[in-house]
């Protein structure tokens, strides 16, 4: 049976030793996201379009306080 579990998880190189990090992995239709401290809690997925919109918003500083 073919597994659809995401593989190739990675954390941003900018997060260094921070504890509040997420990891991402590519999926067939977009990306999977999980908490790097609690990998057993699972993950959520986004479509490629949703992921591009999110990354664009982060780069534009829309989540900065």
Legacy VTK file of the C-alpha trace (Angstrom):
# vtk DataFile Version 3.0
C-alpha trace
ASCII
DATASET POLYDATA
POINTS 65 float
0.000 0.000 0.000
1.225 3.503 -0.869
1.912 5.750 2.129
0.835 9.370 1.940
2.729 10.343 5.098
4.951 13.390 4.527
8.694 12.777 4.555
11.704 15.055 4.451
10.717 17.200 7.441
12.888 20.275 7.942
13.152 23.239 10.285
14.181 26.704 9.218
17.906 27.342 9.487
16.988 30.677 11.073
15.369 28.989 14.065
18.753 27.701 15.322
18.245 26.424 18.895
14.886 28.109 19.485
12.228 25.964 21.133
9.116 27.451 19.516
9.638 26.072 16.019
7.646 24.308 13.393
8.812 21.824 10.798
7.528 21.505 7.258
7.530 18.712 4.727
6.392 18.690 1.113
3.298 16.680 0.214
1.828 15.730 -3.138
-0.633 18.620 -2.918
1.218 21.220 -0.818
2.880 21.137 2.593
2.566 19.516 6.012
3.318 21.457 9.205
4.036 20.149 12.717
5.392 21.328 16.086
9.073 20.449 16.364
8.736 19.898 20.134
5.719 17.579 19.909
6.007 15.591 16.708
3.743 12.863 18.075
0.842 15.347 18.202
0.501 15.071 14.434
0.497 17.634 11.673
-1.802 19.625 9.440
-1.647 19.999 5.681
-2.163 22.893 3.313
-2.599 23.090 -0.409
0.243 24.505 -2.480
-1.799 27.675 -3.026
-2.466 28.148 0.714
1.213 27.586 1.500
2.331 30.177 -1.083
-0.114 32.738 0.363
1.157 32.072 3.892
4.836 32.361 2.928
4.131 35.573 1.013
2.374 37.055 4.069
5.267 36.089 6.366
7.812 37.645 4.025
5.694 40.825 3.876
5.756 41.086 7.687
1.985 40.656 8.106
2.424 38.660 11.331
4.900 40.986 13.033
3.707 42.759 16.169
LINES 1 66
65 0 1 2 3 4 5 6 7 8 9 10 11 12 13 14 15 16 17 18 19 20 21 22 23 24 25 26 27 28 29 30 31 32 33 34 35 36 37 38 39 40 41 42 43 44 45 46 47 48 49 50 51 52 53 54 55 56 57 58 59 60 61 62 63 64
